[in-house]
Amino acid sequence: MPSFGTLDREAGNLSRQLAEALREAVRKGDLRPADALPSTRALAASLRVARGTVVEAYEQLIAEGFLESKAGAGTRVALALAEPPAREPRVASSQAAQAGLPERAETFARIGREFKPLPPVPFAISVPTGLTAPGDIWRRLGNRLRARGPASPTGYANPLGALALREAIADYVRKSRSVRCEADQVIVTSGTQQGLFLASQVLLGPRDQAWVENPAYRGVTAILESLPYRDAMVRVPVDAEGLDVEAGIRMAPKARVAFVTPSHQYPLGMPLSMARRAALLAWARSAHGWVVEDDYDSELRYEGSPFPALQGLAPDRVVYLGTFSKILFPSLRLGYVVVPPSLVDAFCGARVLMDRHPPTADQHVLAAFMTEGHLERHVRKVRNVYAEQRLSLIETLEALLPRELAWIEPGDQGMHLVLWLAARLDDHEIVRLAANEGIAVRAASPMFAAGTARPGLILGFGGFLSAQMKAAAERLAAVIATAAT
Ligand SMILES: Cc1ncc(COP(=O)(O)O)c(C=O)c1O
């Protein structure tokens, strides 16, 4: 059975999504003319959807001429699709084309429907409240610099970002993350999301492939899904040592880029072992590939010092991404890319075309926040708060949830943890039921490649009061128990 991608339960209309996935499988050649499709019952069971959903999708495709159904012979891909001239117009009859939208518009629309911010209630991640908010100092600095300082209005600025901030970032990542760089290799971005997008634009050509961890952050897998060329993304498994480099080499030895989270695999939490780091960099050198390192929350390690960045081992092959979303607050929309000197101009060009440069004012506020020592103090404070929150959430959940229903993935970093669910539970359904109870969680299954998904929940433990977290954990445990009955 070919993979049909993931159905996005939150986006609704599963039969339409399934029909589109089947059309796509035919278009890509994963399903060929005359190939038999599974019975509606079998496909419904494997996708964990109602049988009627599959029946509706099949009926739609039969009506379009994509599939044919003969009594006693089941449903198969239409033979007529084997004729080349018939194939093109049928491809154009995808859902997007029917709606008069270009195919990529449909992809972006689906991503837009998926990426919705969570409300600021437990267990949303990176919600700066109480002790984890930068507070008064941030406001005072902002007022001072905006009134008569460098944050006041100016003309167009450097696409790479304000020099004061690039210098402060270079200093910070050199000291705290063992990154080897100068300020002129730092490009200020509007967060890691933009850094990932820039990297995909600059580093990937039409026939290039990229390794992406399985599971991975949807912010990166969605970018690769949105590219105009197909099959760019190769999902490489991770194990207890992080990315399985040998598997990557077997699957796509000539890939151009590897997108990785070496300090704290997202979402599972393990660091990339030293042996795997060496193997990954050896592959990058021999394949003339690049490693894109997403170092999203590595300041926050609770049992020991943070792991040094991979970039420090190979500054010539690694594109390093950092963000202030986790340690400060996401609405700031400031992050950075550190690139090898040979890539600075290319990233600069891509950045100019995207949005010219980041808004200037907050860059200067952040530069002052960093150079005056506030960021270091803030990191120390936040780390203590999260360390406590994390322990208390683990204790609470372990006391509330029987292991055969849900269990926590161990990990000692970051601001989220993964709560795995028994295989029979549907994480999308639990997300929906939890939302009705005023609890914000994300499903883990969309982070996996099709056919490998495990149900689980991503729980952030930042910012909220302990009492709020405990009450939410109790409600969540009740939701899971009800869903299991
Ligand atoms: C793996 C990963 N990378 C990056 C980010 C941060 O993205 P941004 O800087 O765009 O807010 C997140 C936020 O949730 C994340 O989980």
The ligand as an SDF file (V2000), in Angstrom:
LIG
                    3D

 16 16  0  0  0  0  0  0  0  0999 V2000
   11.7030   22.4190   16.5860 C   0  0  0  0  0  0  0  0  0  0  0  0
   11.3660   23.8650   16.6020 C   0  0  0  0  0  0  0  0  0  0  0  0
   12.1000   24.7060   15.8840 N   0  0  0  0  0  0  0  0  0  0  0  0
   11.8450   26.0230   15.9290 C   0  0  0  0  0  0  0  0  0  0  0  0
   10.8300   26.5530   16.6700 C   0  0  0  0  0  0  0  0  0  0  0  0
   10.6390   28.0550   16.8140 C   0  0  0  0  0  0  0  0  0  0  0  0
   10.2030   28.6540   15.7440 O   0  0  0  0  0  0  0  0  0  0  0  0
   10.1450   30.2510   15.6720 P   0  0  0  0  0  0  0  0  0  0  0  0
   11.4960   30.7900   16.0020 O   0  0  0  0  0  0  0  0  0  0  0  0
    9.7880   30.4700   14.2500 O   0  0  0  0  0  0  0  0  0  0  0  0
    9.1140   30.7420   16.6240 O   0  0  0  0  0  0  0  0  0  0  0  0
   10.0060   25.7210   17.3630 C   0  0  0  0  0  0  0  0  0  0  0  0
    8.8440   26.2940   18.0730 C   0  0  0  0  0  0  0  0  0  0  0  0
    7.9420   25.6370   18.4960 O   0  0  0  0  0  0  0  0  0  0  0  0
   10.3010   24.3540   17.3700 C   0  0  0  0  0  0  0  0  0  0  0  0
    9.5560   23.5150   18.0990 O   0  0  0  0  0  0  0  0  0  0  0  0
  1  2  1  0
  2  3  1  0
  2 15  2  0
  3  4  2  0
  4  5  1  0
  5  6  1  0
  5 12  2  0
  6  7  1  0
  7  8  1  0
  8  9  2  0
  8 10  1  0
  8 11  1  0
 12 13  1  0
 12 15  1  0
 13 14  2  0
 15 16  1  0
M  END
$$$$
